[in-house]
């Protein structure tokens, strides 16, 4: 199982996936976030990520996804 830790940024969630040798880089941040969410779902369904960790990470991903959509909409995408 995963160690308890804080998840506040996309980087934090990426570090969680890295513990399971899951690396995501598509080239567009919005797509990266979406693929990370899918990979996190798979890890949770496989039982290797506990519920508390899964929920914290999903909240971060939703927030990051929403912010990235706003950046793209406003033309300030990174």
N, C-alpha and C positions, 0 to 999 in steps of 0.2 A: 504494500500500500504506500501511498504518498505521505510525506512528512507534512505536518501542519505548517503553513506559512501564509504570509499576506499576499494577496493578488490585487494589485492596483493598476497595473499597466499591461499593455500587450506584451512587452518584454517579459514580465513576470510569468505570463501564461506560456510564452515560448520556452522559457526555462523549464517549466513543468513538462512540456512535451519532449524537450531535450533529454530529460531523465529516462525516457522510453525510446530514445534514438529516433524521434520523429522530428524532422526538420522541414519547415515549410518556407518556400520562397517562390512565388509565382512571378513577381515583378511589379505587381500592382497591389498597393497596400490593402485596398478593399477586398480583393480576391484572396489575399493572404489571410485576412481575418476570417473570411467565410470558410476557407479550407481548414484553418486551425480549429474552428468550431466543429467541423465535421470530424476531424481527427480526435478532438476531445470527446465527442459523442461516442466514438468507437472505443476509446479507452475506458470510458465509463461503462458501456455495455459489456465490455470484456471483464469488468470487475476489478480492474487494476487502479482505478481512481475512485476514491470514496465520495459519497454524496455531498459532504460539506465542501470539499475541494472543487468538485464539479460545479456546484451552484455558484461559488465565488468566482470561478474562472468564467462561467457563462455570463455572469453579470458584467464583468470587465469586457468581454468580447462584444456584448450588446452595446455597451457604452462606446467603445472604440469604433464599432461599425456605424453607429449613428453619427458620431463626430466626423468620421471619414466621408460619409455621404454628404454631410453639410459642407465640408471643405470642397468636395467635388462640385457641388451645386453652386457654391459661391466662387468657384474658380481659383481656390487657394490650395489645391491639392499639392502635396509634397512631391 
